[in-house]
Amino acid sequence: MKSAPPWPAAGTLLLVNREHPLLRAPEAEELTAVDRSHPDILLHRRAKVMLDELLQAAGAKGSVIPVSGYRTQREQRQIWDDTVRERGLRFTRTYVAAPGCSEHQTGLAVDLGENVPDLDFICPCFPDSGPCRALREKAADYGFVLRYPKGKEAITGIGWEPWHFRYVGWPHARIMTERNLVLEEYLAWLRTFPAEGAPLRYRAAGRSFEVCYAPDGHLDALEALLSSGMPCQCSDTNTGGMVFTLWRDAG
């Protein structure tokens, strides 16, 4: 690797679900408060920067607010237990990930809601209109995807959550949105572009990208790929492999 990636070493494409519990919690220095009004809601620093830009671009500052960001294992356990007690096990399994299996424990996920009184912490109001809709439509341009869309429940294991956004970075958010892929599907598809073969080529916003996948233990195949010295981002997937993204004309 020519240089360290401009985000936490684990990267932005970690898959965390019932089948893939989180193996590495973020370090304290990787996290920062979403904003001054919500000092207890934390995100990874890169995700926080891009969320600020997304809210600004969508004209949603103040009208769309963060509800939940990074959670520790202990906090996720408390939320699970409280929700089971208050709303029952069926509801909890639909809308709350089990401790260790929650995206919120990566620091890359954020729940957003319309700024209304008595906002529900578990299922915040996020209508398909106004600033909420504008934010959803612009999310991919700033590296975010709607992580649990309607119709993908059998794949994600979580019910439809229009309020839950996940930072996966650029260009992955654009590709996932254009192809209507959730993270489980996207990473499975990227496995068909091994480092030893032809990469996934994608062009958007005047830039060209090449994306490839390398299973654990096969990173030597990337030497030739990286020898050009072009900017390269790498991300662990939490599924036994790494995704590498080359910016061919990053400027």
Contacts in CASP RR format, 6 or more apart in sequence:
PFRMAT RR
TARGET T0000
AUTHOR 0000-0000-0000
METHOD contacts of the structure
MODEL  1
MKSAPPWPAAGTLLLVNREHPLLRAPEAEELTAVDRSHPDILLHRRAKVM
LDELLQAAGAKGSVIPVSGYRTQREQRQIWDDTVRERGLRFTRTYVAAPG
CSEHQTGLAVDLGENVPDLDFICPCFPDSGPCRALREKAADYGFVLRYPK
GKEAITGIGWEPWHFRYVGWPHARIMTERNLVLEEYLAWLRTFPAEGAPL
RYRAAGRSFEVCYAPDGHLDALEALLSSGMPCQCSDTNTGGMVFTLWRDA
G
1 226 0 8 1.000
1 232 0 8 1.000
1 234 0 8 1.000
2 226 0 8 1.000
2 229 0 8 1.000
2 232 0 8 1.000
5 11 0 8 1.000
5 233 0 8 1.000
5 234 0 8 1.000
5 235 0 8 1.000
6 46 0 8 1.000
6 233 0 8 1.000
7 44 0 8 1.000
7 45 0 8 1.000
7 46 0 8 1.000
8 26 0 8 1.000
8 27 0 8 1.000
8 30 0 8 1.000
8 44 0 8 1.000
8 46 0 8 1.000
9 236 0 8 1.000
10 24 0 8 1.000
10 26 0 8 1.000
10 106 0 8 1.000
10 235 0 8 1.000
10 236 0 8 1.000
10 238 0 8 1.000
11 233 0 8 1.000
11 234 0 8 1.000
11 235 0 8 1.000
11 236 0 8 1.000
12 46 0 8 1.000
12 47 0 8 1.000
12 108 0 8 1.000
12 167 0 8 1.000
12 168 0 8 1.000
12 169 0 8 1.000
12 172 0 8 1.000
12 235 0 8 1.000
13 168 0 8 1.000
13 172 0 8 1.000
13 183 0 8 1.000
13 187 0 8 1.000
13 235 0 8 1.000
13 236 0 8 1.000
13 237 0 8 1.000
13 243 0 8 1.000
14 22 0 8 1.000
14 106 0 8 1.000
14 108 0 8 1.000
14 235 0 8 1.000
14 236 0 8 1.000
14 237 0 8 1.000
14 238 0 8 1.000
15 183 0 8 1.000
15 184 0 8 1.000
15 187 0 8 1.000
15 237 0 8 1.000
15 238 0 8 1.000
15 239 0 8 1.000
16 22 0 8 1.000
16 97 0 8 1.000
16 100 0 8 1.000
16 101 0 8 1.000
16 102 0 8 1.000
16 103 0 8 1.000
16 105 0 8 1.000
16 106 0 8 1.000
16 238 0 8 1.000
17 97 0 8 1.000
17 101 0 8 1.000
17 156 0 8 1.000
17 157 0 8 1.000
17 158 0 8 1.000
17 184 0 8 1.000
18 97 0 8 1.000
18 98 0 8 1.000
18 101 0 8 1.000
18 157 0 8 1.000
20 101 0 8 1.000
20 238 0 8 1.000
20 239 0 8 1.000
21 100 0 8 1.000
21 101 0 8 1.000
22 100 0 8 1.000
22 101 0 8 1.000
22 102 0 8 1.000
22 105 0 8 1.000
22 106 0 8 1.000
22 238 0 8 1.000
23 238 0 8 1.000
24 236 0 8 1.000
25 72 0 8 1.000
25 73 0 8 1.000
25 105 0 8 1.000
26 44 0 8 1.000
26 70 0 8 1.000
26 106 0 8 1.000
26 107 0 8 1.000
30 44 0 8 1.000
30 45 0 8 1.000
31 42 0 8 1.000
31 43 0 8 1.000
31 44 0 8 1.000
31 45 0 8 1.000
31 70 0 8 1.000
31 107 0 8 1.000
32 42 0 8 1.000
32 43 0 8 1.000
32 44 0 8 1.000
32 45 0 8 1.000
32 48 0 8 1.000
33 39 0 8 1.000
33 40 0 8 1.000
33 41 0 8 1.000
33 42 0 8 1.000
33 48 0 8 1.000
34 41 0 8 1.000
34 42 0 8 1.000
34 43 0 8 1.000
34 48 0 8 1.000
34 51 0 8 1.000
34 66 0 8 1.000
34 69 0 8 1.000
34 110 0 8 1.000
35 52 0 8 1.000
35 66 0 8 1.000
37 65 0 8 1.000
38 65 0 8 1.000
38 66 0 8 1.000
41 66 0 8 1.000
41 67 0 8 1.000
41 68 0 8 1.000
41 69 0 8 1.000
41 70 0 8 1.000
41 110 0 8 1.000
42 69 0 8 1.000
42 70 0 8 1.000
42 107 0 8 1.000
43 51 0 8 1.000
43 69 0 8 1.000
43 70 0 8 1.000
43 107 0 8 1.000
43 108 0 8 1.000
43 110 0 8 1.000
43 167 0 8 1.000
44 70 0 8 1.000
44 106 0 8 1.000
44 107 0 8 1.000
44 108 0 8 1.000
44 167 0 8 1.000
46 167 0 8 1.000
47 107 0 8 1.000
47 108 0 8 1.000
47 110 0 8 1.000
47 167 0 8 1.000
50 142 0 8 1.000
50 143 0 8 1.000
50 144 0 8 1.000
50 167 0 8 1.000
50 169 0 8 1.000
51 66 0 8 1.000
51 110 0 8 1.000
51 142 0 8 1.000
51 144 0 8 1.000
51 167 0 8 1.000
53 142 0 8 1.000
54 60 0 8 1.000
54 135 0 8 1.000
54 138 0 8 1.000
54 139 0 8 1.000
54 141 0 8 1.000
54 142 0 8 1.000
54 144 0 8 1.000
55 61 0 8 1.000
55 62 0 8 1.000
55 64 0 8 1.000
55 135 0 8 1.000
57 138 0 8 1.000
57 141 0 8 1.000
57 142 0 8 1.000
58 64 0 8 1.000
58 131 0 8 1.000
58 134 0 8 1.000
58 135 0 8 1.000
58 137 0 8 1.000
58 138 0 8 1.000
59 131 0 8 1.000
59 134 0 8 1.000
59 135 0 8 1.000
60 131 0 8 1.000
60 132 0 8 1.000
60 134 0 8 1.000
60 135 0 8 1.000
62 115 0 8 1.000
63 114 0 8 1.000
63 115 0 8 1.000
63 131 0 8 1.000
64 112 0 8 1.000
64 113 0 8 1.000
64 114 0 8 1.000
64 115 0 8 1.000
64 131 0 8 1.000
64 132 0 8 1.000
64 135 0 8 1.000
65 112 0 8 1.000
65 113 0 8 1.000
65 115 0 8 1.000
65 119 0 8 1.000
66 110 0 8 1.000
66 111 0 8 1.000
66 112 0 8 1.000
66 113 0 8 1.000
67 111 0 8 1.000
67 112 0 8 1.000
67 113 0 8 1.000
67 119 0 8 1.000
67 121 0 8 1.000
67 124 0 8 1.000
67 163 0 8 1.000
68 104 0 8 1.000
68 110 0 8 1.000
68 111 0 8 1.000
68 121 0 8 1.000
69 104 0 8 1.000
69 107 0 8 1.000
69 109 0 8 1.000
69 110 0 8 1.000
69 111 0 8 1.000
70 104 0 8 1.000
70 105 0 8 1.000
70 106 0 8 1.000
70 107 0 8 1.000
71 79 0 8 1.000
71 102 0 8 1.000
71 104 0 8 1.000
71 105 0 8 1.000
72 105 0 8 1.000
73 99 0 8 1.000
73 100 0 8 1.000
73 105 0 8 1.000
76 97 0 8 1.000
76 98 0 8 1.000
76 99 0 8 1.000
76 100 0 8 1.000
76 102 0 8 1.000
76 104 0 8 1.000
76 105 0 8 1.000
77 99 0 8 1.000
79 96 0 8 1.000
79 122 0 8 1.000
80 92 0 8 1.000
80 96 0 8 1.000
80 98 0 8 1.000
80 99 0 8 1.000
83 91 0 8 1.000
83 92 0 8 1.000
83 95 0 8 1.000
83 96 0 8 1.000
83 122 0 8 1.000
84 92 0 8 1.000
87 122 0 8 1.000
94 158 0 8 1.000
94 159 0 8 1.000
95 122 0 8 1.000
95 123 0 8 1.000
95 158 0 8 1.000
95 159 0 8 1.000
95 161 0 8 1.000
96 102 0 8 1.000
96 122 0 8 1.000
97 103 0 8 1.000
97 104 0 8 1.000
97 158 0 8 1.000
102 109 0 8 1.000
103 109 0 8 1.000
103 147 0 8 1.000
103 164 0 8 1.000
103 166 0 8 1.000
104 111 0 8 1.000
108 166 0 8 1.000
108 167 0 8 1.000
108 168 0 8 1.000
109 147 0 8 1.000
109 164 0 8 1.000
109 165 0 8 1.000
109 166 0 8 1.000
109 167 0 8 1.000
110 164 0 8 1.000
110 165 0 8 1.000
110 167 0 8 1.000
111 124 0 8 1.000
111 161 0 8 1.000
111 163 0 8 1.000
111 164 0 8 1.000
111 165 0 8 1.000
112 124 0 8 1.000
112 126 0 8 1.000
112 132 0 8 1.000
112 135 0 8 1.000
112 163 0 8 1.000
112 165 0 8 1.000
113 119 0 8 1.000
113 124 0 8 1.000
113 125 0 8 1.000
113 126 0 8 1.000
113 132 0 8 1.000
113 163 0 8 1.000
114 124 0 8 1.000
114 125 0 8 1.000
114 126 0 8 1.000
114 127 0 8 1.000
114 131 0 8 1.000
114 132 0 8 1.000
116 125 0 8 1.000
119 125 0 8 1.000
123 161 0 8 1.000
123 163 0 8 1.000
124 163 0 8 1.000
125 163 0 8 1.000
126 132 0 8 1.000
126 162 0 8 1.000
126 163 0 8 1.000
127 133 0 8 1.000
128 136 0 8 1.000
128 162 0 8 1.000
132 162 0 8 1.000
136 146 0 8 1.000
136 162 0 8 1.000
139 145 0 8 1.000
139 146 0 8 1.000
139 165 0 8 1.000
139 173 0 8 1.000
139 177 0 8 1.000
140 173 0 8 1.000
140 174 0 8 1.000
140 176 0 8 1.000
140 177 0 8 1.000
140 178 0 8 1.000
141 173 0 8 1.000
141 174 0 8 1.000
142 173 0 8 1.000
143 167 0 8 1.000
143 168 0 8 1.000
143 169 0 8 1.000
143 170 0 8 1.000
143 172 0 8 1.000
143 173 0 8 1.000
143 174 0 8 1.000
144 165 0 8 1.000
144 166 0 8 1.000
144 167 0 8 1.000
144 168 0 8 1.000
144 169 0 8 1.000
144 173 0 8 1.000
145 165 0 8 1.000
145 166 0 8 1.000
145 168 0 8 1.000
145 173 0 8 1.000
145 176 0 8 1.000
145 177 0 8 1.000
145 182 0 8 1.000
145 183 0 8 1.000
146 162 0 8 1.000
146 164 0 8 1.000
146 165 0 8 1.000
147 156 0 8 1.000
147 158 0 8 1.000
147 161 0 8 1.000
147 164 0 8 1.000
147 165 0 8 1.000
147 166 0 8 1.000
147 182 0 8 1.000
147 183 0 8 1.000
148 156 0 8 1.000
148 158 0 8 1.000
148 159 0 8 1.000
148 160 0 8 1.000
148 161 0 8 1.000
148 164 0 8 1.000
148 182 0 8 1.000
149 160 0 8 1.000
149 182 0 8 1.000
150 160 0 8 1.000
151 160 0 8 1.000
152 182 0 8 1.000
153 159 0 8 1.000
153 160 0 8 1.000
155 182 0 8 1.000
155 184 0 8 1.000
155 185 0 8 1.000
156 182 0 8 1.000
156 184 0 8 1.000
166 183 0 8 1.000
167 173 0 8 1.000
168 176 0 8 1.000
168 183 0 8 1.000
171 202 0 8 1.000
171 204 0 8 1.000
171 207 0 8 1.000
171 209 0 8 1.000
171 211 0 8 1.000
171 245 0 8 1.000
172 186 0 8 1.000
172 211 0 8 1.000
172 245 0 8 1.000
174 202 0 8 1.000
174 204 0 8 1.000
175 181 0 8 1.000
175 186 0 8 1.000
175 200 0 8 1.000
175 202 0 8 1.000
175 211 0 8 1.000
176 182 0 8 1.000
176 183 0 8 1.000
176 186 0 8 1.000
179 186 0 8 1.000
179 189 0 8 1.000
181 189 0 8 1.000
187 213 0 8 1.000
187 237 0 8 1.000
187 239 0 8 1.000
187 243 0 8 1.000
190 200 0 8 1.000
190 211 0 8 1.000
190 212 0 8 1.000
190 213 0 8 1.000
190 243 0 8 1.000
191 213 0 8 1.000
193 199 0 8 1.000
193 200 0 8 1.000
193 211 0 8 1.000
193 212 0 8 1.000
193 213 0 8 1.000
194 212 0 8 1.000
194 213 0 8 1.000
194 214 0 8 1.000
194 221 0 8 1.000
195 212 0 8 1.000
195 213 0 8 1.000
195 214 0 8 1.000
195 218 0 8 1.000
195 219 0 8 1.000
195 221 0 8 1.000
195 222 0 8 1.000
195 225 0 8 1.000
195 244 0 8 1.000
196 218 0 8 1.000
196 221 0 8 1.000
197 212 0 8 1.000
199 210 0 8 1.000
199 211 0 8 1.000
199 212 0 8 1.000
199 246 0 8 1.000
200 210 0 8 1.000
200 211 0 8 1.000
200 212 0 8 1.000
201 208 0 8 1.000
201 209 0 8 1.000
201 210 0 8 1.000
202 208 0 8 1.000
202 209 0 8 1.000
202 210 0 8 1.000
202 211 0 8 1.000
203 209 0 8 1.000
206 249 0 8 1.000
207 247 0 8 1.000
207 248 0 8 1.000
207 249 0 8 1.000
207 250 0 8 1.000
208 247 0 8 1.000
208 248 0 8 1.000
208 249 0 8 1.000
209 245 0 8 1.000
209 246 0 8 1.000
209 247 0 8 1.000
209 248 0 8 1.000
210 245 0 8 1.000
210 246 0 8 1.000
210 248 0 8 1.000
211 243 0 8 1.000
211 244 0 8 1.000
211 245 0 8 1.000
211 246 0 8 1.000
212 222 0 8 1.000
212 225 0 8 1.000
212 243 0 8 1.000
212 244 0 8 1.000
213 241 0 8 1.000
213 242 0 8 1.000
213 243 0 8 1.000
213 244 0 8 1.000
214 221 0 8 1.000
214 222 0 8 1.000
214 241 0 8 1.000
214 242 0 8 1.000
214 244 0 8 1.000
215 240 0 8 1.000
215 241 0 8 1.000
216 240 0 8 1.000
216 241 0 8 1.000
216 242 0 8 1.000
219 242 0 8 1.000
222 244 0 8 1.000
225 232 0 8 1.000
225 244 0 8 1.000
225 246 0 8 1.000
226 232 0 8 1.000
226 244 0 8 1.000
228 246 0 8 1.000
230 246 0 8 1.000
230 247 0 8 1.000
230 248 0 8 1.000
230 250 0 8 1.000
231 246 0 8 1.000
231 247 0 8 1.000
231 250 0 8 1.000
232 244 0 8 1.000
232 245 0 8 1.000
232 246 0 8 1.000
232 247 0 8 1.000
233 244 0 8 1.000
233 245 0 8 1.000
233 247 0 8 1.000
234 242 0 8 1.000
234 243 0 8 1.000
234 244 0 8 1.000
234 245 0 8 1.000
235 242 0 8 1.000
235 243 0 8 1.000
235 245 0 8 1.000
236 242 0 8 1.000
237 243 0 8 1.000
END
